[in-house]
Amino acid sequence: MTSLSTDSGPPPSMVERMTLIMDVFARRSTRLTLEDVARRTRLPRSTTHRILDQLVRLDWLDHTSSGYGLGRRALGLGGGEGGHGELREAAAPLLHELQLSTGLVAHLAVLDGADVLYLDKAGGRLAGSVPSRVGGRAPAHLTALGRAILAWLEPERAHALVGAPGSLHQELHRIRQRRGLAFERGDCFPGVSSVAAAIRRPGGPAAALSLAGDARAPLERVAPLVADAARQVSRALAPALEVPHQGWSPEPRLLAAGQGRGQ
């Protein structure tokens, strides 16, 4: 982006002011507070706040407890797949390991507005039994993947994205109490159950991994494997990030219990 000079006062047009604000986010990892942005752009704080809110609503910027950063649209313009290529590369080995060790269908997805966007799917012979597809979408609040991500967002942000359908906020609270493990049984696809955990970065949740199968799928048994895989991907994406254990501690016997079930 071409920087706009503020020597002669604030830019007169809204487009110029928005461009001025976007210019201060020089890197993919840049996180700034409202005060940081106002100081760097020399725009009035109230004006800065109003424009930041508009940019967040339009997905040009993202807002978490650590501040503002580049959003999906901006990353998509500058980074090919908007960072999804890096996610898929980091998650792919663990996704296939989950599928092979449990016989269930493994997914990788990101939050895209009020939906989850499926980035990868490893299903083996069961792939056709779960009606998800790479590049497809599903309502975030109905999926374990979406709930796992929403649980790590600020409540206001989650509400702005999906509203407050039913008892969603109570469910997000329960997920946080389980340290990030989200369960779903037939809410999105009839007869399909799943368990998911979020992949996290310093700025907040980046994506989620899940295992899915039919109503008999041993979700409680495989949940530790999902949590551990999500934690490993989080560390691969941000080695300095200390990601706490999510949910139950994995036990060696759980891996053996999942093998060969094909559920």
C-alpha positions in Angstrom: 0.0 0.0 0.0 1.1 3.6 -0.6 1.4 5.6 2.6 -0.6 8.8 2.8 1.0 11.8 4.4 -0.7 13.5 7.3 1.5 16.6 7.3 -1.3 18.8 6.0 -4.0 17.3 8.3 -6.2 14.3 8.2 -7.1 13.0 4.7 -10.5 14.4 3.6 -12.1 11.3 2.2 -13.3 8.1 4.0 -11.4 5.9 1.5 -8.1 7.8 2.3 -8.7 7.5 6.0 -9.4 3.7 5.7 -6.2 3.3 3.6 -4.2 5.3 6.2 -5.4 2.9 8.9 -4.7 -0.2 6.8 -1.2 1.0 6.1 -0.2 0.8 9.8 -0.7 -3.0 9.7 2.7 -3.6 8.0 2.9 -7.3 8.8 0.6 -10.3 9.0 1.5 -10.6 12.7 1.0 -6.9 13.6 -1.4 -6.4 16.5 -2.3 -2.8 17.5 -4.7 -1.2 20.1 -7.1 1.6 19.2 -4.7 4.1 20.8 -1.8 2.7 18.7 -3.7 3.2 15.5 -4.9 6.7 16.4 -1.4 7.7 17.4 0.2 6.4 14.2 -2.4 7.7 11.8 -2.9 11.0 13.7 -6.6 10.6 13.3 -9.1 11.6 16.1 -9.7 8.7 18.4 -13.4 8.7 17.7 -12.9 8.6 14.0 -10.3 5.8 14.3 -12.7 3.8 16.4 -15.6 4.2 14.0 -13.5 3.2 11.0 -11.9 0.3 12.8 -15.4 -1.0 13.6 -16.4 -0.8 10.0 -13.2 -2.6 8.8 -13.8 -5.4 11.4 -17.4 -5.8 10.3 -16.2 -6.1 6.7 -13.4 -8.6 7.6 -10.6 -6.3 6.5 -9.4 -6.3 10.1 -9.8 -8.7 13.0 -10.3 -7.7 16.6 -9.4 -9.8 19.6 -8.3 -9.2 23.2 -4.7 -8.6 22.0 -5.8 -5.8 19.6 -6.5 -5.3 15.9 -4.8 -7.2 13.1 -5.3 -8.0 9.5 -8.5 -9.9 8.7 -9.6 -12.5 6.2 -10.0 -10.1 3.3 -6.7 -8.3 3.7 -4.8 -11.6 4.2 -6.5 -13.0 1.1 -5.4 -10.2 -1.1 -1.8 -10.3 0.2 -1.2 -13.9 0.9 -2.7 -16.1 -1.8 -4.8 -18.4 0.4 -5.0 -15.9 3.3 -2.7 -18.0 5.4 -4.7 -21.2 4.7 -1.8 -22.8 2.9 0.3 -22.6 6.0 -2.5 -24.0 8.1 -3.1 -26.9 5.7 0.6 -27.7 5.5 1.0 -27.7 9.3 -2.2 -29.7 9.9 -2.1 -32.3 7.1 0.2 -34.9 8.7 -1.7 -34.8 12.0 -5.1 -34.9 10.2 -4.1 -38.1 8.4 -2.6 -39.6 11.5 -5.9 -38.9 13.4 -7.9 -40.6 10.6 -5.6 -43.6 10.3 -5.4 -44.2 14.1 -9.1 -43.9 14.8 -10.9 -44.9 11.5 -13.0 -41.7 11.8 -13.3 -38.8 9.4 -10.9 -35.9 10.2 -11.5 -32.3 9.3 -9.6 -29.0 9.3 -11.7 -25.8 9.1 -11.6 -22.1 9.7 -14.2 -19.6 10.7 -15.5 -17.5 7.8 -18.2 -15.1 9.0 -21.0 -17.1 10.5 -19.8 -20.3 8.8 -17.0 -22.8 9.0 -15.1 -23.3 5.8 -13.7 -26.8 5.4 -10.0 -26.6 4.3 -9.2 -30.4 4.4 -10.8 -33.7 5.0 -9.3 -37.1 5.6 -11.9 -39.8 5.6 -10.7 -43.2 4.3 -13.6 -45.5 3.5 -15.9 -43.4 5.7 -15.5 -40.2 3.8 -18.8 -40.5 2.0 -20.7 -41.1 5.2 -20.0 -37.5 6.4 -21.5 -35.0 3.9 -18.8 -32.4 4.3 -16.4 -31.4 1.5 -13.3 -29.3 1.1 -14.3 -25.8 0.1 -17.8 -26.4 1.6 -19.4 -24.5 4.4 -21.6 -25.2 7.4 -23.2 -23.0 10.1 -20.5 -22.5 12.7 -22.9 -22.7 15.7 -24.1 -26.1 14.6 -20.7 -27.8 14.2 -18.1 -28.9 16.8 -15.5 -27.2 14.6 -17.2 -23.8 14.8 -18.1 -24.1 18.5 -14.4 -24.9 19.3 -13.3 -21.7 17.5 -16.1 -19.5 18.9 -15.4 -20.6 22.4 -12.0 -18.8 22.3 -13.3 -15.6 20.9 -14.5 -12.7 23.1 -18.2 -13.2 23.8 -19.1 -9.9 22.0 -17.2 -11.1 18.9 -18.9 -14.5 18.9 -22.3 -12.8 19.3 -21.6 -10.4 16.4 -20.7 -13.3 14.1 -23.5 -15.8 14.9 -26.0 -14.0 17.2 -27.3 -16.0 20.1 -29.1 -19.0 18.7 -30.7 -21.2 21.5 -28.3 -22.0 24.3 -25.1 -21.4 22.3 -23.4 -19.2 24.8 -24.0 -21.7 27.6 -22.5 -24.4 25.3 -19.4 -22.1 24.6 -19.0 -21.7 28.4 -19.1 -25.5 28.8 -16.4 -25.8 26.1 -14.2 -23.4 27.9 -14.7 -25.4 31.1 -13.6 -28.5 29.2 -10.5 -26.5 28.2 -11.5 -26.3 24.5 -13.1 -29.6 23.6 -16.4 -29.2 21.7 -18.9 -32.0 21.0 -21.7 -32.2 18.5 -24.2 -35.0 17.9 -26.4 -34.7 14.9 -26.9 -30.9 15.1 -25.3 -30.2 11.7 -25.6 -33.4 9.7 -28.2 -36.0 10.9 -26.7 -39.1 12.3 -23.2 -37.6 12.4 -21.3 -36.9 15.7 -18.0 -35.1 16.1 -15.5 -33.7 18.5 -13.2 -30.7 17.8 -10.5 -28.6 19.3 -9.2 -25.2 18.2 -5.8 -24.4 16.7 -4.6 -21.3 18.4 -2.2 -18.5 17.6 -1.1 -15.5 19.7 -4.0 -13.4 18.3 -6.7 -15.9 19.0 -8.1 -19.1 17.4 -6.9 -19.8 13.8 -8.8 -22.9 12.9 -10.0 -26.2 14.4 -9.5 -29.9 13.9 -12.2 -32.5 14.4 -13.0 -36.2 14.2 -16.5 -37.3 13.0 -18.4 -40.5 12.7 -21.8 -41.9 13.2 -23.8 -41.9 16.5 -21.7 -44.8 17.8 -18.4 -43.0 17.3 -16.3 -43.2 20.5 -16.0 -39.4 20.9 -14.9 -39.3 24.5 -12.2 -41.9 23.8 -10.7 -40.0 20.8 -11.2 -36.5 22.2 -7.6 -36.5 23.8 -6.2 -37.3 20.4 -8.0 -34.3 18.8 -6.8 -32.0 21.6 -3.2 -33.2 21.3 -3.2 -32.8 17.5 -4.6 -29.3 17.7 -2.0 -28.4 20.3 0.8 -29.7 18.0 -0.4 -27.7 15.0 -0.7 -24.6 17.3 2.9 -25.0 18.3 4.0 -25.6 14.7 2.4 -22.3 13.7 3.6 -20.3 16.7 6.5 -22.1 18.4 6.7 -19.5 21.2 3.0 -19.9 22.1 2.4 -22.0 25.3 -0.8 -23.9 24.5 -2.3 -25.5 27.6 -3.6 -29.1 27.5 -7.2 -29.1 26.2 -9.6 -31.5 28.0 -8.5 -34.9 29.2 -4.9 -36.0 29.2 -4.2 -38.5 26.4 -3.6 -42.1 27.4 -1.8 -44.6 25.2 -4.6 -47.1 25.5 -7.0 -44.7 23.8 -5.1 -44.8 20.6 -5.3 -48.6 20.6 -9.0 -48.5 21.5 -9.8 -46.3 18.4 -7.9 -48.5 16.0 -9.9 -50.8 13.9 -13.3 -49.6 15.0 -14.0 -47.8 11.7 -17.0 -46.0 13.2 
